[in-house]
Amino acid sequence: MKKLDLEVIEEYELLGEKRFRVRIKGTNIVLNVSAENSEDAIKKAKELVERIRLNEVVDQYKIK
């Protein structure tokens, strides 16, 4: 997998569930994940990127 830099940009609670908005640095791509803490959120976001194969096309969405 291509090395992607991810950052947590927001933490919130929805219906009693802790959720995080994680952005792929250098893009406007934001992933929403449920997690216990920010480290877990980054891990889950990386797994989601792999599962949907976003890492294969993310370069097309880099902000110039």
N, C-alpha and C positions, 0 to 999 in steps of 0.2 A: 504494500500500500504506500502511496505517495505520502510523505510527511506533511500533514496539515496542521497549522496553528489554530487552535480553538480557544475562545474566551467566553466566559460567562458574562452576559450583559445585563441579565435581570433574574431575580429570584422572586417567586410569588407563590401564593397558595390558592388552589382552586378546588372547591368541594372537599376540603380537608386533606388535599394531596399537595405535597411540596413539588413545585415545578420550576424549571430553569429554562431560560432562553440562552442558547449557545450560538455564537456567531463564528463563522469561518473567517479568520482575519484576512483582510485584503479583498473581501467580497461583501455583498449585501445578503448573503445566504444565512438565514437564521433557522436553527432547529429547536424545537420545543421538546423537552424530555422531562420525565418524572424521575426524581432521585432524592436520596437522603441528604446529600451534601454536594458542594460544587465539584469535588474530585470525581464523585460517582457520576455526576452529570456529564463531565467531559468524557469519561469512559463510555457512557451510553451513547453520547453523540458520535463518538468515533465508530462504535459498532453500527450505528444507524447509517453513517456515511458509507461504510463497507457494504452493508446489506443492500442499499439502494444504488450502489456502484457510482456514487457521486464523485468519488475520488478520481474516476476516469475522465470526467469532463469539467472539473472545477476550474481548470485554467481558462476556460472560455468565459468565466464569470468574474475574473479578477478585475478590480477597479484599476483603471490606468491613470 
